[in-house]
Amino acid sequence: MFKELGQIASMMKQAQGLQGKMAESKERIANFQCDGEAGAGMVRVTVGGTMRVLSCKIDPGLVQSGDKEMLEDLVVAATNQALEKLLEKQAQEMNSIAGGFNLPGMSEALAGMGLGK
């Protein structure tokens, strides 16, 4: 019985440490920036860790071409690429924190906090 209590106390201590690490990580994630590009770099989009588009740069030649549909498709593609990179980076950050600390439902909990996929 005392062995189980010791294990529970150890898990509680680990959980408290994880809480602090998660707060630090959430702040780091908020400062992430990822770029996506499409059309051989004719469209570049930067997204931030809070899932907001920070910038969108479009080559003037693409605008002058007047091909509205292609421009729209390239903006979507570049944005999606940047978001995919951001989600990957967020997952790596969270895995570095949770490494070795295996609790059932951890992935779902992180996703619920906006910190996972």
N, C-alpha and C positions, 0 to 999 in steps of 0.2 A: 504494500500500500504506500509506503513512504517513497518507494522508487517511482511510482506513478505521479505522486505529488511533486517530486523533484523534476520529472519530465515536463509536467504541466507548467511549473515555475520557469523552467528553461524556455519553453515555447512562448510564454508570456513576455519574457525578457527579449527574445528574438523579435516578437511582434512589435514591441515598443521601439526597438532599434530600426525595424523596417519602416515604421511610421515616420520617423525622422528622415530616413533616407528617401522615402517617397515624397515628402514635402520638398526636399532639396531637388529631387529629380523633376518634379512638376515645374519648378521654377526654371530649371535648365531647359526642359522641353518647350516651355513658353517662348524661350529665346532662340529656338532652332529656326533656321531658314533653309529652304530647299528650292532649287531651281529646276524647271522643266523647260524643254524646248521642242519645237516642231518645225518642219519645213526647213531642215538644215540650218536651224538657228534663226530663221526669219521671224519667229515668234518666241519670246522668252517670258516665262512667268515665274515669279518668286512667291512662295507661300511661307507663312510663319507658323510657328509651333502651336498657335491657337486656331489653326485651320482657316486663316484669313489670307486672301490674296493681297500681297504687299506691293507688287508691281507687275506691269504687263508692258513689254516693249515689242513693238511691231516695226519691222523693216519698212522704211518709206516706200520702197519699190513695190512691196506687196500691197500697200494701200493704193498706190497709183494704178496697179493692175486692174482695180475695180472688181475683182473676183470676190464678191461678198461671201459666197458660200465656202470657198476655200479658206478665207480668212477666219470665218467662224469655226470651221473644223480644226484649224491649226491652233486657235486659242483654246478650244476645248481639249485638244490632245496635249498641249503643253501644260495646261492646268492639271489635268489628270496625272501626267507624269510627275509633276512636282508634288502632288498630294501622295502618290504612291511612295515616292522617296521619303517624304515626311513620315508616313506611317511606318515604314521600315526602320527609320532612325528612332522613332518613338519606341518601337518594339525592342530594338537593341538596347536602348536605355533602360527599359523596364526589366529586361532579362538580366542585365548586369546587376540590378538591385536584387531581384528575386532569386538569383542564382544560388542554389544550395538551400533555399528556404521553400520547401514544397508544401503548400497548403492546398487542400482540395478547394476548387472554385476560385483560385487566385487570379487566373486569366479573366474570368467573368467580372470579378470585382474591379480589376484594373480598367477593363473596358467600360464599366459603369461609371468610373471616375473620369472618363475621357482620356485615359492614358494608354489605351491599347487598341488593337484592331477591332 
